[in-house]
Amino acid sequence: MYQILIILSIIASMAAVIAIPVGTNSQVALAAAACLSMIALFNFRTSKTLRVLFVSVGMLVVLRYLYWRTTSTLPPAGDWANFVPGVLLYGAEVFCILMMFLSLFVVIDPLERRSPRLPADDRLPSVDVLVPSYNESADLLATTLAAAKAMDYPADRLTVYLLDDGGTDEKCASADPIAAAAARQRRAELEGICAELGVVYHARAVNRHAKAGNLNAGLARSTGALVAVFDADHAPAREFLRLTVGHFLEDPRLFLVQTPHFFLNPDPIEKNLATFASMPSENEMFYDVVQRGLDKWNAAFFCGSAALLSRAALQEAGGFSGLTITEDCETALELHARGWTSRYVDTPLIAGLQPETLDSFIGQRSRWCRGMIQILLMKNPLLKRGLGLAQRLCYLSTAMFWLFPLPRLAFMVAPLCYLFFGVKIFVGNGEEFLAYTASYLAVSLMLQSYLYGRVRWPWISELYEYIQSVYLAGAIASVIVNPKKPTFNVTAKGVTLEEDHISVVARPYALMFALLLAGLAATVWRYDAEPATSDLTLFVGAWNLFNLVIAGTALGVVIEKRERRRNPRLAIARDGVILVEDREIPARIEDASIGGVRLRPVTTDLPRLTFGMTARLRVAGAPHTPETLMRVRRIDTDRQGTILGLEYAVADTAHFRVVAELMFGEASPFARFRALRRTGKGVLAGSLHFLWLAVREAWRVTRFLAVARLGFGEAGERPTKAHGAAQAPARPQPPYPPDAGGVFVTGEAPAAPRH
């Protein structure tokens, strides 16, 4: 029914575009009426009919703008100096409008799923958990494995496998004696951890086909009816299987249940802009809105981790696909084309890590971008046999999205062409630009706020896209030239930064900022020198100024803040007991990390506590979780009493089981923190906030560069890799180092300053 309404709304909008005379006055009146209608409908999101009506009104304005751009603004075809760049810019705009329409189709009616009831334990299917690994540290892997092993599921129907690509026979027999020794040491260490945790260790003979090949090796080794996949740094909550397995019992043709990726640490943009605790994460728009929209059309796809899959489906398709470097989306595409179905459950059931540095972040996104362009070129969804029309459009939207660097950079450079060289890529005057372009931008912002307002603030998408575009444009070009060339690279995680420093990828951002700043000066000069075109100069200058704000905010990102804390903390609320000098002291555990805990004794009758003394921690309500040895690293008081910071004294399996119980015993802290950050901002408030961010970051960059130039600080400190290849597990870090800030997953700013 709603598909028909969408089609009818498109036809009605296009008919209105043709019927209404194209003129400035009529456009202003039409745009004003449309904007007022959208404002009136803005708060009616639950009504599907009104939702379609809101989108249809917005589409009318967008199509009016497209009609005007097509018929009235292109330079004459005979004027090649202006026509060629004008058509390129026009093509970039058409692409963005096409992506807008595809996105609107995808998210017009996002699906909300509920978890089905499970039968008795003796009727549950067997599940194999595959944890692929390459160069992650032993303590990180042990935490994930302990959490996977502790999932609430019958023990005789659950098997956990560590798939170690860092300890393959090929690596252990390497011609490089140092590399071979490191691989053998890693293999022996992980075999020991797996044996203690009751996990199956598996290393294949040779490293082929990257992650897809490793997963297929695990698939061949295991036998469970269902297969759960967790990345090495994605630890599952205890209820993961209880909330996902039931879907497979309802639908025999189901191949996938995907859950969102929740992260304990900020990405480098969130960290350097200090927005992690207050602003919705960048990936929430995808996991909260887009994946639920895809689920409506049976097109929710595998995201590489935090998912449960059907062995029968995988075997029918020959295992995990590995033609591209995005094996997850490619695998889903193949299985959807074979008639299998997928579901998306919007409940965070795993907690993982994001890249900490900008160069790692860019490397990760470059891999995603290259892989999706590979799918577009080598397995084009429009031509893929077996897909329905809606699925084709959904996969096309997903793959084509990663072409965003091309129009994004075109929009950054276009105004400079006019300001520096007088290239007239637009034909029009200031009144027309205000009537058509301003209304188009206003409607686009309202559509974005209406559809994604809870999970994406205004202009944040533009910032993320610009930061990625500087490098991803080259990645796109490399794939187009040679679609089979890209190789899978593991994203570095667990990096610490001893001092604030300029990112190693900063130079292009500084160059672009300098060009845009020069464009600002050129605006002033051209406005004074060419009064006949002053209105056009003002419009293009405003466009350049907006780009300058984006680029200036990005400079705040490339000045990376120090982050000495290796282990992010998660706010929890668990009861426990600490045993000190033969006394049992009840306590409330307030947060936990891989390295330690913060707790508050619930009694004032305390023994004498000293820094460095040992104690044992017992988690209440967890009879199968062992006690573990702790060391006191912080003693403090506040209005509510004493606060203790304890570190794990020994990195043994008991420690990892306690971490799994405290951090992943319940999924509710993940959902609670996610909900705390979902505070939407309207168009006006979001725009003002973004402008404030730009001013604040400009001041921070200026201050940093001045201090570095005068020699008052170390500006060039490089990142230190905390989780390296073939390393022995690092000793647990004190949860409260006296000289370092922390990553708080609490929704509040750290109590101590970060700088």
PyMOL commands that set and color helices and strands:
alter all, ss='L'
color gray80, all
select helices_A, chain A and resi 2-19+24-41+48-72+80-107+121-123+138-149+155-157+169-172+177-197+210-221+245-250+268-273+284-296+311-316+327-337+358-378+381-383+389-403+405-421+430-452+460-481+507-529+531-558+653-664+668-677+683-710
alter helices_A, ss='H'
color red, helices_A
select strands_A, chain A and resi 127-133+158-164+200-202+226-229+235-236+254-258+307-310+341-344+350-351+495-496+501-502+559-560+569-580+583-592+596-601+614-619+628-638+641-648+720-721+744-745
alter strands_A, ss='S'
color yellow, strands_A
deselect
rebuild
show_as cartoon
